[in-house]
Amino acid sequence: MSKIESFDDFVKVHGILLAASGLPSKLYPRLFHKLASDTFDGGDYFQIESSEDDRRRRLLLTSQSMPKDSDVFLVDHAWTFRLPDAYKQLKEIPGLAERMASLMSIDIDVEAEEEEVEEELSVDQIIDNEIRYAADKGYDSLRWLELEGLGIVDDSLLSLHLPSQFQDLVALSLIGNKIESADVVIQEVIKFKNLKALWLNDNPVLHKSEHQMTDEILQGCPSLEIYNSCFTPNYGLWALGFCGDIFGKDNPGCVQQDHPLCNVTSLDLSNRSIHNLVNKAFSVHEMPLLSHLNIRGNPLDQNSVGELLEVLKLFPSLSSLEVDIPGPLGNNALEILESLANLSLLNGVDTAKIFENGKHVIDSMLQPRIPEPNPEATLVDRVLDAMWLYALNYRLADEEKLDETSLWYVMDELGSALRHSDEPNFKVAPFLFMPSGKLESAVSYSVMWPIKNSQKGNECTRDFLSGIGEDKQRSARLTAWFQTPENYFIHEFEKYQQKLQAKAFESLPSNPSVSRSIRHSDGSPLLVYTDLPQVEEFLTRPEFVITNEPKDADILWTSVQVDEELKKEVGITDDQYLNQFPFEACLVMKHHLAETIQMGYGSPKWLQPTYNLETQLSQFIGDYCVRKRDQLNNLWILKPWNMARTIDTSITDNLSAIIRMMETGPKICQKYIEHPALFKGKKFDLRYVVLVRSIDPLEIYLTEIFWVRLSNNPYSLEKHSFFEYETHFTVMNYGGRKLNHKPTAEFVKEFEQEHNVKWMDIHEKVKQVIRAVFKAAALTHPEMQSPKSRAMYGVDVMLDSSFEPKILEVTYCPDCMRACKYDMETIDEKAIVRGGDFFNYVFGCLFLDETAHVTPL
C-alpha cells in the first residue's frame, strides 16, 4: 500500500495496533480523522493545573461533561529515546533538558536562583530576639530557644552560659551546629532542671559517642521527654502535647494545666522511636476526643500485639489509624479491624473496602515519590532521575523480528499531567500511525479516551499499572511512583534472608564414572550433524564425519532447542547423542541459575545478591531499603532472563528505574560488583568452557583454554559512565565495536605483575566455584541426567577487587570464535593449544573418553 487514503485503508494497516490499544471500535473513525488532519484538540477540553501537594501537575476537565467512550484525543510524544542514548540526547539536543525539566516540575534555575538572603544574625542577637519574643508573649523568662545551623562549636557553647541565663528553659534546639565534645554537652545540658526537649540532630558529637552521652543526659535530665526527635522512656503529657500541636514555641507548656490534651483530636506519633505505648499520659482520660492516630515507624517492642490493641480499644472516638503492616499490631489488616471495630479508615483506606478486597496488607495514603534534591546535580542529572516517574515504553516489531531494545517516551505536557488512580476515568495507550502503510513512515502518539463519565472540574487520571494486578506484584510496583511502606518490604527481605541462611548443602556421592567412549565397534566414524559453522569447519578428526541429515547422525550438535515436537518433525530418536541436557534451563537461564544456586547454597559469597523481579520484587525493595538506610552502595545491574550479548542490560541505583524496567521484559536484578579487579584500569571478565559428560554421577571437565574479555574504556563509577557500554561491559565482538584480544598467557603474566598475585591461586578458586555451580544443578535438578546427553557450556566469571571469583552466567552452546581463531599458550606455559584443534579435543573428551587439554573438576 503506497498511502493511506481511506478509513478502510487505515483499519487494514493498523488493525493489530488498534486492537492492542484497547480503543473502542466506535472511536476508530474519530481517531482516523484526527490523525489524518493532525488535530490536537485536548486544549479545548482539558486544563493543566499546578498541584501544590506533590509538585506534579494535574489535568482537569473543562468541558461541561464527557461521557464514557465519547471521544479520543491525540497526545504528542515530547521525547522518544533508547535508554543508552538518554544522557547524550539531553546534553546535545537544544532545549530538550529544559522542556523535560519544566514538564517534570523540576526547578530549572535552582543553582542560579538569586533569593534574597536575610542578614545573618549572631548567636547573641538571636538570643536577644528570643528573649524579646518571649516577653511579648507574656513570659517572665525564656522557655524555648532555637539556635540552629549557626556553626556553634564546643567552646562557643560553653561561652554562652545558657543554663545560668535561662534556668527555666523547657526546649533547646542546637540542630545543625558543629558540636563535637560529649563531655561539653553533658556538662551544660544536665544543668537544666526543667528541660523537656533537646535537639542535637546533625552535630558531629552524635557520630562519636552517642550511646554513652544519651545515657548520661537522660540520667541528668529526668524530666526530658524528647531527645533528638525521639521520645525518651520518660515521655508523658508534654511530648504528646508537642506532637498534638498543643505545646510549642508560642506555648512551651510551662504553666500547670489540668488535662492539657483534652481537645486533641489528631495525634501524629510517627517515627518517634517509641518502645512502649502503655503510658498513663496516653489514655482516653487525657485525650477523650482522639479520632486520628499515626504510630508508624515505631518499634513498640515492649508491648505485645494484645496489649496495644487493648489500649487502642479504650478510645471510643478513634476512627482513623495509621500503622505499619506488618508491624506492632500484627501482619494482617483484617485482624486489626476485627479488634478495632470503630475504625473507618486504616492507613487511609476505607475499612469497608478492606473487608471487600480481603487485603492483608494495605496502604493507600501513598505520598508521591519525588527525586531527592541534590544541589550538586546538573539539570540533565535531575531529569534523568525524574524521568522514571513519567516515561513509558513500547517495542517495535514487523513481520520478521521484534526489536531487541525498547523505545522509551515522555508524553507532552497534557499527557504527562495525568496522575495515577486505581479507579481511573481515562485510558492512554501508545499508537504508531503509518501514513504510508509501512513502518518506516511511523509517527508515534498516545491516544487518550474517557472510560467513565466525567463532569467539569473532575481530575483526569489514568492507571499507571493498567492490566497489572496483585498476581503481578501491583502493590510493590507502585513503589516506582509512590512512597510505599518500607517496613513491609524490609520485613519481607529479612524473612527471605533467613530462608537463604538456613540452607545446608548435602554432598554428592562419589559414584564411579559412567560415561564411556561411544566409538563404533567396527571402527567406522561417528556421524555428526551440526548447524554451527565453527564445528563444521574445525571438527577435522577422522573419528568424526559431518552429515547433513539429522536423522542419520550419531551426534547432534545444534544451537536450537531440541524438543519432542522437533524430534518428531526431523526424525530424531532417543538413541542419538545430543549436546543438550534435559532441564538445563536451571543453569542457562539467568533467573533459574540464581535459583539453583540459592536452593543449594543460600547466599554463597561467589554469587552476588540476585532477585527475580517477576517473583521477588518485594524482597528486592526491602534489600534496597536496608542498604539505603545503612548507607551502603546501592548500584544494581538488570539482566533479561534469557538474552545474550548484554542486550537490554542496564546499571542503575535508581529504585524507580529498576521497577519500571520490568516493563521491557522479565529480568533479574543483581548487585553490581562496584569494585571489580581491573586490568590496566579496565574492567574484564573471564570466559571458561566446561564440558559435561554426566550429571549423575557428576562428570565435568574444564578446558585448558579460557579467555579474557576486556572493556574498551577505563573503568569508572561516575554516574554518566553507566550510559557508556564500552566502560561497563566486556562483550565487544558484536555491533561493530573494537575487540581487543589479549592472549591468555600474556594477560596472566601482566596481571600477576600488576597486582602482585599468583594466578594459579585465583584459578583454583575459580575451579571450585564452577564445580559448585554444576554440583548445585546435579543435586537440585537430578532430572537433568540423561545417558545420551553430552554438552559444552560457557561460564563467565568476574573477579572482585580482592580477587575473589563471582559467577556471572552460564551459556548454552557458547560462541567459541576466539578459541578456534587463536593458538593459545596454556597458563602453566607447558603447551600451545592450536585454535584449529579446539573442537577436536572437545569432541574427544565428550565422546571418546579422552582428557587432552582438559582438567577434571
N, C-alpha and C positions, 0 to 999 in steps of 0.2 A: 504494500500500500504506500503510495507516494505522499499523500497528505490526508489528514482527517478533515472531511468537509461536512459530514452529516452526523447526526446523533447516533445513527446505527453504526457508522464507522467508529465512533468514539467508544461505544459499548463493546464492539467486536475486539478492538485493540486493548481496551482497559478492563475487560470483564473480570479477570482474576484479581486485579488491583482493587476494583470496586467491591468485589465480594470480600476481600481480605480487610478492607477498611471498616466494614460493618455499616456503611451508609445505607439507609433505607432506599430501596429501588425507586420509590416515587420521587426521590430527590435527585436522581441521576440527570434528568433533563436540566434541572436548575444548576447543577454543578457544571454540566457541559456549557451552558450559556455563559456562566461566569468565567470559566477557563478560556473559552473562545474569545470573549470580549475583554479579558484581563481585568475583571471587575473585583476590586477590593472595597466592599461597601460596609465593612464592620463598623467604621466610624459613625455610620448613620444609626446604628442600633446600640452601640456599647460605648462606655466611657471608662478610661483608666483612671483610677484614684489612688493616691498615696495612702498607705496604711501605716499609722504611727506605731502600732503594736509590735510589728515584726520587721519593719523596714522594707518588706516586699509590697509591691503594688498589688491592687486587686482590680477585677473587672466587674463593672456594674451594667445592668441592662437599663437603657434609657428609653427604649420604645415602650408603649403602654403595656404591651404583653407580647409573649412569644410562645405559642402553643408547641407542644411536643412534635418533633419531626416536620416543622413548618417551613424551614429554610436551611440553607447550607452556606457557609462563609469560607472564603479563601483566606488562609493565613500564610504570609510570606516567611521564608527562612532567612533570617538575618545573617547567619553564619553556618556554613557547612564545612566539615573538616574530617580528616582521618587523624586519629589520636597522635601519631608521631609528628604530625605537621602542625599541631595546635600552637605550640610556642613560637615557631618560626612565623606563622601567619599573623599572630597577634603583634609580633615585633615589626613585621615588614609591611603589612597592608595598612595604608594610611587611614586613620580614623577608626579602625576596627576595634582596638582595645578601648577607646573612649566610648564608642557606641555600646559595646558589651558592658562596660562599667556602669553606664547610665541605665541600661536595661536591667541590670542585676542589682541596682540600688547600691552601687559601690561609690564611696566618696572619691571623685576623680582627683581633686586637688588636695587630698589630705596632707601631703607632705608640704604643700606650698601655702596652705591656708594661713592668712595673717590675722590671727584673732587678737583682739585687744587683751593685752596682758596686764592684769592688775599689778599695781606696785606691790612688790614683795615686802611684807612686814617682818620685823624682827620678832623673836620669841617674846621679848619683853613687851613690845607693842601689842601683840596678840593677847597676852595675859591681861594687860590693861583694858583692852576692849572687852574681854570676857568678864572682868570684874564690873565694868560699867553696865554690861548687858544684864548681869545677874541683879544688880541694884535696881535697874529699870523694871525688872520683873518682881521686885519687892522682897528679894532675898538679902538677909543681912551678911551673908558670906558666900563665896564662890563654891558651888557644889558640883559643877560639871565643867570639865576642862578638856579641850581637844587641841593637842599640839602635834599635828600630823604632817609628815613629809617636810620637816624643817631642818633636816641634817643634824639633829641633836646627837652628840656623842656622849661618852661616859662622863667626861669632865664637865661638859656644859649641863648635863642633867643634875650633877651634884651642885653646881653653882647656882641653880635656880632655887634651891631650898624650898621645894614645893610643899613638903609636909609641915614645915613651920609656918609657911604663909597661909596654907589652906587646910586646916585641920579637919574641916567638915566635908572634905571632898567625897562625893559619892561615886563619881565616874571619872576615869582618867584614860584618855586615848593618846598613845605615843606611836601610832601606826606609821610605818614607812620612814623611820629615822635610822641612825647608824650606831645604835647602842650595842656594845659587844660584851660588856662585863656582867655576868650573872650576879657577882657579889655586889656591884653598884646598884643593880635593880633591886635585889633583895633588901639591901641596907635602906634604900629610900622607901620602897613600897610598904614594908611592914610597919612603917611609922603612921600610916593612915589607919585609923581605928574604925572608920565608918564606910570604908570603901566597898561598894557593891559590884563595880565593874572595872576591869583593867584590860586594855587592849595594847599588846606589844607586837601585833602581827607585822610581818615584813621588817624585822630587825635582825641583824646578824646573830644576836645573842641566842635566838631560838635554834640556830643550827649547831650551836656549840654545846650547850648544857641544859637543854630544855627540861628533861625529866627531873633532875635534881632541883632546878630553880622552881619548877612548878610545885613540888612538894613543900619547899620552904616557904613559898609565898602563901600557899593555902593554909599552912600551919600558922603563919604570922598574921594572916588576914582572915579570921574565922567568919567574917560577915560577907566575904567575897562570893558572889553568885554567878558572875560571868567572867571568864578568863580567856582572852584571845578568841572571842566569839563563841566559846563553848560554855555550856552550863557546868558549874562545879558540883561536887556532891552535896554542897550546902545550898543549892538553889532553892528559892521559895517564891514568895509573892512578888518580890522586886523583879526577878528575872522573867517571870511570866508576864508581869505588867509591862516590861520593856518590849517583849515580843508581841504583846497585845496593844502596843502604841498608847499605853497609859502613862508610862514613865519615859522621860527623855530630857533633852536639854531644857525645854520650857517647863517641865515638871519633874525634877530629879527624884521626887518621892521621898523627900526628907521630912515631910510632915506626917505624923501618925494618922492613919485613916482606918476606920472600920470597913472591912470588905472593899478595898480599892478596886477589885476586879469585877464587881457585881454587874457592871454594864458591858463587859466584854462579850461579844458575840462571835468574833473570828480570832483564831489564835494560830500563828504560824511558828511552829517549833522545829521546822526542818533544819537538818544539818547542824544540830547543836551538841552533838556527842553526848546525848542523854543516855545514861545507862539504866536509870530507874525512874519510872513514871509514877510509882506508888509514893506519893508525897502529899502531905496534908494540905499544901497550897494548891495542888492540882486536884480540886474537888468540886463537886456540884455546890457545896456550901459557899465556896468563894466565887464560882463562875456559874451561877444558875442559868444564865441565858446563852451559854456557849452552844453555837449551832454549826460552826465550821472549824475543823481541826486538821492541821497538817503536821504529821510526825515523820515525814520521810527522812531518810538519811541518818537515822539514829540507831545505834546498836540495840538499846533496850535489853541488854543481855542479862540484867539482874532480875528480869521479870519473866515468868512463864507466859505462854500464849493465854492460858486460862486467866491468870492474874490481870493481864492487860484488858482482856475482854470484859472482865467483871468491873474494872474501874470505868471503862467507857460506857457500859450499860447504865451507869448511875446518872448520866447526863441526859435528862429527858428531852432536851431541845436539840441534841446533836443529830443533824440531818445530813451533814456532808463531811466525809473523812478522806484524807489523802495519806496513804501508807504504802511502803514498798511491798510488792508481792512478787516473789516470796520475800518474807521478812518477819518482823517480830510478831505479827498476828497470824503467821502460818503461810502456806503455799497456795491457798485456794480461796479465790474471791467469793465463791458461793458459800463456803463455810463461814467466812467472815460475816456475810449478810444474814445468814441464818441466826448468828449470835447477836447481831446488832440490827434488830428488826426495824428500828426507827429510821435507819439511813435511807435517804432518797438519792444520794449521789455517792459513789465510791470512785475515787480518783477521777472525778469529773464525768463519770458515766452514769446515766440513769439506771438505778438498780433494777427496774423492771426489764430494761433492755439486757442487763447482765443475765438475769434469770432466763430470759427468752433465748439468748445465744448460748448459754451454758458455758461461758468462758471462765477458765480458772484464773487466768492472769489478764488483768485489764488495766488500761491506762490510756485514756483518750484526750486528756488535757495536755497534749504534747506541744511544747514550745518549738517553733521552727529552728532548725539548725542554721545558725549564722556563722560564716567563717570567722575564726578568731582574729581580732585585729593584730596586725604586725606592722609597727611603724617603719620597719626596715624593708618591708616588701614593696617591690615596684608595682605599678598599676597592672602590668602584664601578669605578675605573680598572683595578684589578688583576683584577677579574672580567672586564672587557671584554677584557683581554689574554689571560687564561687560557681563556676560553670556547671558543676555536677548537680546543682540544685535546679538547673534549667534545661540542660541538654537532653535530647532524645536521640534515637538512632534507628537506622534501617540498614539493610544489606541488599546490594544489587544482585540480580540474577538474570540470566537469559536461558534459552533452551539448552545451552551446552554446559554451563557451570555456574556455581554460586561464588560470588566474590569472597575472597579469603578474609578480608577485614571489613568491619562495619564502617558506615559513614555516620558521624555524629552531627547534629544540627541544633541550632537555637532558634526558636520561633521569634517572629518580630515582636514589637512591644505589646501589641494586643494579645497575641497568643501566650506570651510569657507572663502576662498578668493574671492568667487563670491559676487560681490556687487550688490546693488539694481538698477533696472531700470524699469521705467514704460513701456518701449519698449524693453524687454529683448531679447537676442539671444539664451539663453539656458533655459531649464526647468529642475527642480530637483524634485524628489518625493521619499519618503521613500518606502522601499521594504523589505519584510520578505521572505527570502529563507528558505524553509523547506526541507532539503535534504532527510529526512526520510519520508516525506509526512505528518508529524504531527507537531503540534505547538511546542511540547517540543524540537524539534530539530532546531527551527527557529534561524537564524542569521540575524541581521538587517543591511541593507545597505541603501545608497541612490543611485538612478540611475539618470544619467545626460545625456541629449542629446540635439543637436542643433535644435532649432525651426526656425532659419533663416540661410541664407547663411552667412558665416563669412570668413574673409580673415586674413592672417598672420598679427599679431600685433594688431588685434582688441581686445578690452577688452571683456571678457566673463561675462555676467550678468544674473541675474535671477530676477523675480518679487517676492519680499518678501511677497506680498499680492495677490498671484495668485488666480484669480477667485473671488476676493472681489472688488466690485465696490462701487460707492458712496451710493447706496442703503443700503450698509452695513458699511457706515462711513469710507470709504477708506482713505480720506484725514486726518481725525482725527487719524486713527490708525497708520498712518505713523509717528506720534509723538513718537512711541516706538523706532524708529531708527534715527529720524531727529529732528532738532530744528525748529519746526513749529511756525507760528506767534502767540505768546502768547496773543497779544491784541485781536485777533479774539475770542479766547476761553474765555478770561475774559469777553468780551462783551456778549457772549452767556450765560455765567454764571450769569451775572448781570441781563439780561432780565429774566432768569429763576427765580432768586431770587425775582424780582419784582412781577412776576406772583404768586409765592407762598405767598408772603406777602399780596397780595390783597384778599386772601381767607377769607371769612366771613362765619362762620358756622351757619346754622339755627338750631333751637331747634326742638326736636322731640315732636309731640303732645302727650298729656297724655291720651292715649286711655285705656279703661279698658282691663283687661286680657281676652284673648280669649281661651287659652289652658285649657282643662279640662281633668279629668281622662278618660281613654279610657277603663275602666273595662267593661266586658260584662255584660249586664243586668241580664243574668241568673246566674252570679257568676262563670262561668267556667273560667279556667286560660287562660291567653294570651299566644299564641304560639310564641316562639322566635327562629328565625333561626340566627345562628352566625357561622363565621369561625374563631373566636378568642378563643383560649383555655382558656384565663382568664375569659371570660364571661361564657363559658360553665361550668367551674369549680366553679365559685364563685357566680353566679346568682342562689341563692337557695331558694328564696321566693316562697311560694306556689302559689302566683298570676301569676307566670311565669313558663312556661314549655318549655324546649328546644325541637325543632323539627329538623329533618334532611332534611325536604322538604321546600325549599324557597317559593314555590307557596302556601303552606298551612299556612305560618306564618302570624301572625298579625303584627309582628315587625321584620324587617330585620336589623341586627346589624353586619355590614360587613366592612372589611378593604379594599375592592376593590371598584372602582368607578362603580356605577350602572347607566349605560346609557340606551338609548332606545333599542340599539342592545341587551344588556344583558337581559333587561326586556323581550323582545320577546323570546330570546333563553331559558330562565328559566321559563317563565310563570308568571312573576311578574306583578301585577296590580297596578293601581293608588290608590287603596283603602288600600294598605298596608302601614304601617308606616316605615320610613327609617331613619337611623342615618346619613343622609346627607341632606344639604340644596342645592337647585339649585344655581349655580354660586358661591359656597363657595370658589372657587379659588381666589376670591378677598381678602380672608383672609389667606388661607393656602399656597399660592404660594408667595414666598418672594418678588418678584418684584411687584405683584399685591397688597400685603399688604401695601407696602410703597406708592404705587399709590393711594390706597383707603384712607389712612390717609392724604396724601398730597392734594387729591381732597377735603377732608373735612376741614382740619385744616391748610394747608400750611406747615409750619415748626414748629410743636409743640416741646417744649423742651424735651419731652419724646420720640421722635424719632430722632435718630442720622441722620445727613445728609446722604441721601441714593440715589444712582443713578442706574438706569437700564442701564448697559453698552451697551446693544443692541440698545438702542434708545437715550441715554443721555450722550454719551461719550464726546461730545464737552463741555457740561455743567460741567461734572466732571473735565475735564482737566482744565477748567477755574477756578474752585474751588481750585484745586491743586495748580495752578499758584499763585492765590491770597494768599493762605496760605504760600507758599514758599516765596513770596515777603514780606509778613508781619511777617515772621519768626515764624509761628505758627506750632504746631505739625501736621505732615502730614502722620500719620500712619492710614492705612485703612485695612479693612477686606473684603475679597471677598468670596461670598457665591453663590453656584449654585441656580438657581431659585427653584428647586424642589427636592433637595436631603436632606436626613436626616442624623443624626449622624455625622455632620461636615465633611462629605465626600467631597473631592475636595475643601476644605476651606483653605484659606491662609491669612496670615497677612504680610503686607509689606509697606514700604514708598517709594518704587522704582516705578516711573511712568511707565517706560518701562515694568516692570514686570506686573503691573496691566493691561496694554493694551494687552500684549502678552497672559495673562491667559484667555482672552476672547476666545482664540482658543480652549480651552478644554471644552467649553460648555457655554450656556447663564448664566450670573451672574449678581448679584447686587454688587455694591461697596459701603460699608457703613463706615462712620468714626468710627474708632476703639475707644472704651472707654479706653483711655490710663491710666486713673486714676480711676479704679473701687474701690468700697468699698471692703475691704478684711476681711477675717475671719481667724485670726491667721496667717496672712501673705499670705494667699492663695486666689486665685480668686474663686468666686462662682456665680451661678445664681439660680433662683427660678422657679420651675415649678408649675403653678397653673392649676387647672382643672375647666373649665367653661362649664356649662350646658345651652343649648339654647332651649327654648320651642317654641319661636316665634320670627320672625323678625319684623312683623308689626301687633300689637304693639310689641316693643322690650321687650322680657321677658328672662332675663338671670340670672343665679344663679352661685355663686362661692362656690365650695365645701370647707368645713372647713379644709380639708387636703390639704396642699401643701408640697413640699419637696425641700430641698436644695441640689444642685449638686455641689460638690467641686472638684477643680483640685487637682492633687496629689503633684505637686511641688510648692515651694514658688514662688509668682508672681515676674516677672522681666521684665524690658523694655530693657534689654541688647540684642543687635541685634541677637545674636546666639540663644537666647531663643525662637525666633519665629519659629524655626525648631523643638521645643520640644512640642509635642502635650499636654503632661501632665502638662505643665506650663500655657498654654493659653486657653485650652479647658476643659470643665467640664463633657462631656458625657463619662462616664467610663464603662458603662455596656455593652460594645461591644468590640470585638477584644482582649479578654483575659486580659484587663487592670484591675488593682486593683480598686475595687469600695469601697469607704469609705462612708458607710451610716451613716448619722447623724440624729438622731431623731429630728423632727422639734422643739418641745418644748424645748429640750435641746439646740439646736442651738440658738433659740431666747434668752434664758436666758444668754448664754455666749456672744452672740453678743451685747446685751444691756450692759453687764458689760464691755466688751472690748472697746466699743465706747461711752459709757455714753449717750445712746439714748433710747427712748421709742419705742418699736417695733410697738405698735398699731398706732402710728403716721405715721410710714412708711407704715403700712398695709392699712391705709385709703387712702394714696396717690396711692398705687398700685391698689386698687379697683377703684378709679376714672379713672386711666389710662386704665384699662381693659374695663370699661364701655364705655370710649371714643372710643376705638378701634371698638367695636361692634356697637356703635352708628354711627360711620363713615360708616360702611358697610350698615347699615339699611337705611341711607339717600342717599348714593351714588349708592347703588345697591338694590333698592326696589324689583327687580325681584327675590331676594333670598327667599322671603316669599313663604312658602308652608304649608298648614294646615296639611300635612301628614309627615312633617319633624320634628324630634327632635334629637339633636346632642350633642356630647361631644367634646370639643376642649382642647388641651393643650396650655397654654400661658406661654411663657418664658420671664422672666423679670430679668434685672440686675440693681443693684444699683451703682450709681457713688460715688465718694468719699465724696460728700455732701449728700448722702443717698437719692438722687432723683431717682425714678424709670425710667428705659429706656426699651421700648418694644423691644424684640429681634425677636420673631417669634410666629406664631400661627400654631399649628399642628393638622391635622385631625386625629381622632382615635388614641390618644396618647397611648404610652406604659405605662400601669398602674401597672407594676410589683411591684413597691415599695408600692403603695397604697394597693395592695392586700396582700403583704407579711408581712408587719409590722403593728402591732397595734400602733396607734399614739395618743398622747395626744393633744387636741386642744390648740391653743395658749393662750386662756383665762384660761387654766388649769381646765376647768369645766367638761370635759368629756374625755373619752377614746373611740376612734373610732376603732373598730376592723377591721383589714385588710380584713378578710374574708367577711365582710358585705359591702365592698366598692361598688360593683356593685348592691347590693340590694337597697342601698339608692339612687344611681344614677338613676336606673330604676324607683324607687318610685317617685323621683322628676319629671322625664321627662314624665312618663306615668300614674302616679296615683295621680298627683297634690299634692304630699307631700313636706314638706320642712325640713325634719330631716337632720341635718348635712350639710345644705347648707344655703347660705346667698343671698337674692335677691340683685341685683345690679341696 
